Amino acid sequence: MKKLFAILLALVLVLSLSAAALADTLTIAIPNDPTNEGRALLLLQSIGALTLSEDAGITATTKNIVSAVADIEFYEVAAENVPNVLPDVNFAIINNNYALDNGLNPAKDGLAIESADSPYSNVLCVKEDNKDTDLTKALIAAFTSQKIVDFIASEYPDGSVVATVEAPTDGFDATVDYEALKGTTVSIAVTPVPHELIAKIAAETLAEKGITLDIKVVTDYVTPNDFVEAGDIYANYFAHIPYQENFNAENGTHIAIVAPVHVEPMAIYGGQSSDLNVLLPAAE
């Protein structure tokens, strides 16, 4: 009996120590695709939470972490699922389209937010063979119009989405034979927020020339590229530049970036914790 009691006591002590150890570990959920994981880690580095190796770039992974302010356990999940695990972790770094779609605003709810001046502009893409067609030129003009720029500024005055169009058009391209395109239906794959909303504004412009934009809403970061590569859908609008370039390199796809439209600053959100100070360097 005494031996059994001793074993039970030892087990209780081990469990207590394990619980204490876990209590000192901060859990952070991050996207698991190459560029968005790197983007999340770079955001953590920017606030001083960790240091990455000198050779770490936009495709950095947790293996590139040299040091960290706290003991961090990372939960690497698909970008669309990061909001779902937020209640189960201390913090989560969420792509803005999925944050907005789940009622989170980086400017209001984010504990730390990425600068809008970043290389992560979300872009309009088509298959490489179609990048110079009149239909693509019409899409580019519609998605980079002053109407789009004004819509983004009006819809997101807090800077949660920022237009990156350098030379806004009036919605049309003078070199395009719109009469020949009249009656055309062109399909585009987009993620919900804000891409779907912006695409609907572009659709209004295209409709003025008799072109129908058939908007297909998807909820992940792979299907839109698969659709375009296979020729099932003409264009997509969901990815940022580094993601698209890395996707092509890793998958041998031939999807061309034809126009940057906007940037969505990524942010850190509190789940079981709301005090970001636990991730910041101690004041000297």
C-alpha positions in Angstrom: 0.0 0.0 0.0 2.8 2.4 0.9 4.5 1.6 -2.4 1.4 2.4 -4.3 0.9 5.6 -2.4 4.5 6.6 -3.2 4.0 5.9 -6.9 0.8 7.9 -6.9 2.5 10.8 -5.1 5.3 10.7 -7.6 2.8 10.8 -10.4 1.0 13.8 -9.0 4.4 15.6 -8.6 5.3 14.9 -12.2 1.9 16.0 -13.5 2.2 19.2 -11.3 5.6 20.0 -12.7 4.4 19.3 -16.3 1.5 21.7 -15.7 3.8 24.3 -14.3 6.1 23.9 -17.3 3.2 24.2 -19.7 2.0 27.3 -17.9 5.3 28.9 -18.7 5.0 28.1 -22.4 3.2 30.5 -24.7 1.3 29.0 -27.6 1.0 30.8 -30.9 -0.9 29.7 -33.9 0.5 30.7 -37.3 -0.2 29.8 -41.0 1.6 26.8 -42.2 2.2 27.7 -45.8 5.8 28.9 -46.7 5.4 32.6 -47.2 2.7 33.3 -44.7 4.5 31.4 -42.0 7.6 33.4 -42.8 5.5 36.6 -42.7 4.1 35.7 -39.3 7.6 35.1 -37.9 8.9 38.3 -39.4 6.1 40.1 -37.6 7.1 38.5 -34.3 10.7 39.5 -35.0 9.7 43.1 -35.7 8.2 43.5 -32.2 11.3 41.9 -30.6 9.6 38.6 -29.6 12.2 36.5 -31.4 15.3 36.6 -33.6 15.6 34.8 -36.9 18.8 33.6 -38.5 20.5 36.0 -40.9 19.7 33.8 -43.9 15.9 33.7 -43.1 13.8 35.4 -45.6 10.1 35.5 -46.5 10.0 31.7 -46.4 11.4 31.5 -42.9 10.2 28.6 -40.7 10.4 28.0 -37.0 13.7 26.2 -37.7 15.2 29.7 -38.4 14.5 30.9 -34.9 17.8 31.7 -33.2 16.4 33.0 -29.9 13.1 34.1 -28.3 12.0 36.2 -25.4 9.7 33.5 -24.1 9.3 29.7 -24.4 7.0 29.5 -27.4 5.2 26.5 -28.8 4.0 27.1 -32.4 0.8 25.6 -33.8 1.2 25.6 -37.6 -2.1 25.2 -39.3 -3.7 26.1 -42.6 -4.2 29.8 -42.9 -8.0 29.5 -43.1 -8.1 27.5 -39.9 -6.0 29.9 -37.7 -9.1 31.9 -36.5 -10.7 28.6 -35.4 -7.9 27.8 -33.0 -7.6 31.3 -31.5 -9.6 30.3 -28.4 -7.2 27.4 -27.7 -3.9 29.3 -27.9 -2.3 32.4 -26.2 -2.0 34.3 -29.5 -2.6 33.8 -33.2 -1.3 35.5 -36.2 -4.0 35.6 -38.8 -4.1 36.7 -42.5 -6.3 39.7 -42.7 -8.9 38.2 -45.1 -9.6 35.4 -42.7 -9.5 37.8 -39.8 -12.1 40.1 -41.4 -14.2 37.1 -42.4 -14.3 36.1 -38.7 -15.2 39.5 -37.3 -11.7 40.5 -36.4 -10.2 43.8 -37.5 -6.4 44.2 -37.3 -6.6 47.9 -36.7 -9.0 47.5 -33.8 -8.5 44.0 -32.5 -4.8 43.4 -33.3 -2.3 43.6 -30.5 0.4 44.3 -33.1 0.0 45.0 -36.8 2.3 44.8 -39.8 3.2 48.0 -41.6 1.0 48.6 -44.7 4.3 49.4 -46.5 5.1 45.8 -47.3 5.9 43.5 -50.2 2.6 41.6 -49.6 0.3 43.3 -52.1 -2.7 41.1 -53.1 -2.7 40.7 -56.8 -4.9 39.9 -59.9 -3.5 36.8 -61.7 -4.2 35.0 -64.9 -2.5 32.1 -66.7 0.7 33.2 -68.4 -0.6 32.6 -71.9 -3.4 35.1 -71.2 -1.5 37.9 -69.6 -1.5 40.1 -72.8 -5.0 39.5 -74.1 -7.6 42.2 -74.4 -9.7 40.4 -71.8 -6.9 40.6 -69.3 -6.2 44.2 -70.1 -9.9 44.9 -69.4 -9.7 43.1 -66.0 -6.6 45.0 -65.1 -8.2 48.4 -65.9 -11.3 47.5 -63.9 -9.4 46.2 -60.8 -7.0 49.2 -60.8 -9.6 51.9 -61.2 -10.0 55.0 -59.1 -13.4 53.6 -58.2 -11.6 50.6 -56.6 -9.2 52.9 -54.8 -12.0 55.0 -53.5 -14.0 52.0 -52.4 -11.2 50.6 -50.4 -10.5 53.9 -48.7 -14.2 54.3 -47.9 -14.8 50.7 -46.8 -11.6 50.4 -44.7 -10.8 53.9 -43.4 -9.0 52.4 -40.4 -6.3 51.0 -42.7 -7.2 47.4 -42.3 -7.1 47.2 -46.2 -5.0 49.6 -48.2 -5.0 50.2 -51.9 -1.6 49.7 -53.7 -2.7 50.8 -57.1 0.0 53.2 -58.3 -1.7 54.8 -61.3 -5.5 54.4 -61.1 -7.4 54.2 -64.3 -10.9 55.4 -65.2 -11.8 51.7 -65.3 -11.0 51.2 -68.9 -8.1 50.6 -71.3 -8.0 52.7 -74.4 -6.2 50.0 -76.3 -8.9 47.4 -75.7 -11.6 46.6 -78.3 -14.5 46.5 -75.9 -17.0 46.0 -78.7 -15.4 42.7 -79.5 -15.6 41.7 -75.8 -19.3 42.6 -75.5 -21.3 39.6 -74.3 -18.2 37.9 -72.9 -18.4 36.2 -69.5 -15.1 35.9 -67.6 -14.7 33.8 -64.4 -12.6 34.8 -61.5 -11.8 32.9 -58.2 -11.7 35.1 -55.1 -11.6 34.6 -51.3 -14.4 36.2 -49.4 -13.3 39.4 -47.6 -12.2 41.9 -49.0 -11.6 40.3 -52.4 -15.2 39.4 -53.2 -16.3 42.9 -52.3 -13.6 44.5 -54.5 -14.4 42.1 -57.3 -18.0 43.2 -57.2 -17.0 46.8 -57.8 -14.8 45.7 -60.7 -17.8 43.8 -62.1 -19.9 47.0 -62.2 -17.2 48.6 -64.3 -17.0 45.7 -66.7 -20.7 45.5 -67.0 -20.7 49.0 -68.5 -19.0 47.4 -71.5 -21.2 44.4 -71.6 -18.7 42.1 -70.0 -20.0 39.8 -67.2 -17.6 39.0 -64.3 -18.5 35.6 -62.9 -17.2 35.6 -59.3 -16.5 32.2 -57.7 -15.8 32.4 -54.0 -13.4 29.9 -52.5 -12.1 29.7 -48.9 -8.5 28.4 -49.3 -5.2 29.4 -50.8 -4.7 26.5 -53.2 -7.9 26.0 -55.2 -7.8 29.4 -57.0 -4.4 28.6 -58.5 -5.4 25.1 -59.4 -8.5 26.4 -61.2 -6.4 29.0 -63.2 -3.6 26.5 -64.1 -6.2 24.0 -65.3 -8.0 26.6 -67.3 -11.3 26.0 -65.4 -11.3 29.7 -64.3 -9.7 32.6 -66.2 -8.4 34.7 -63.3 -7.9 34.7 -59.6 -7.6 37.4 -56.9 -6.6 36.2 -53.5 -2.9 35.9 -53.1 -0.1 38.3 -52.2 3.0 38.6 -54.4 5.4 36.4 -52.4 2.8 33.6 -52.0 2.1 33.6 -55.7 5.8 33.6 -56.7 6.6 30.8 -54.3 3.5 28.8 -55.4 4.7 28.9 -59.0 8.2 27.9 -58.0 7.1 25.0 -55.8 4.4 23.6 -58.1 5.6 24.4 -61.6 2.5 26.4 -62.4 2.4 29.2 -64.9 0.3 31.9 -63.3 1.2 35.5 -64.0 0.8 38.4 -61.7 -0.8 41.2 -63.7 -1.8 43.8 -61.2 -1.2 44.6 -57.5 -4.5 45.9 -56.0 -4.3 46.1 -52.2 -2.4 45.1 -49.1 -3.9 43.6 -45.9 -1.7 44.2 -42.9 -1.3 40.9 -40.9 -1.8 41.2 -37.1 -1.3 39.3 -33.8 -4.5 38.6 -31.9 -5.0 37.6 -28.3 -6.7 34.2 -27.6 -6.2 33.0 -24.0 -3.9 36.0 -23.4 -4.4 39.7 -24.1 -1.2 41.1 -22.8 1.4 41.2 -25.6 4.1 42.3 -23.0 4.8 38.6 -22.3 6.3 38.5 -25.8 8.2 41.7 -25.7 11.8 42.2 -24.5 12.1 43.3 -20.9 12.7 47.1 -20.5 16.2 47.9 -19.6 
